[in-house]
Amino acid sequence: MFRFFKNIINTIIIVFAVIGIFTLYKQGFFTSISNFSLFSANKEKIEAEVGDFSKVNNEFNIDKAVKVMGYKTVVAKHQTTGQKMIIVDSGKKTLLTENDIKSGEVKFKLEDICKKVKYHSTGVEHIEIIDKGYMTTYGTRVPYVKFNAKLSNFPHTTVSGIISVVDHDKNNQRIIVSLNDKKHYSQLITSEFYKNVTESKHTK
């Protein structure tokens, strides 16, 4: 079960990180994903640059913090339920906007990306937007959409979660994600984590 959900999280991380890779590819900057200089795993430094997590309570822990082609990704876990919180910081590169979230265009954007990106043989498919709302993170109120999604190789497994965007700082565009298996996803857990994430005190 642990390995199964690890693959789910890796799929989601790669889907959102590769948004940026495809953006760079279209602009002519993409050379080779096998170039290891494009990957960084200095966990403490990356975590500090993405945000200030010092006020997040001890029910959560930071699982990983990596940088791929300039896209910083932090993954946190709720220790009791295993629910994951993911932040992809794309810097100045706009991947999604708050207006995309509010207009519902995010469904079509994610579906298009998921068709292009797969983690081994596992892909995210059948994305269904089931709700909309607002939450607080990075000291601001942001819109989110709640979704259900199935995995191509696990037809009877559905994950649920939310996706949001923080784009008030044009130098730090962030995609906000939380997810768990459908039976155990909790919006209360999501809100509890993200309300305590604030702007980084780290000088970039």
Buried (B, 14 or more C-beta within 10 A) or exposed (E): EEEEBEBBBBBBBBBBBBBBBBBBEEEEEBEEEEEEEBEBEEBEBBBBBBBBBEEBEEEBEBBBBBBBBBBBBBBBBBEEBBBBBBBBBBBEBEBBBBEBBBEEEBBEBBBEBBEEBBBEEBBBBEBEBEEEEEBEBBEEEBBBBBBBBBBBEEEEBBBBBBBBBBBBEEEBBBBBBBBBBBEBBBBEBBBBBBBBBBEBEBEE
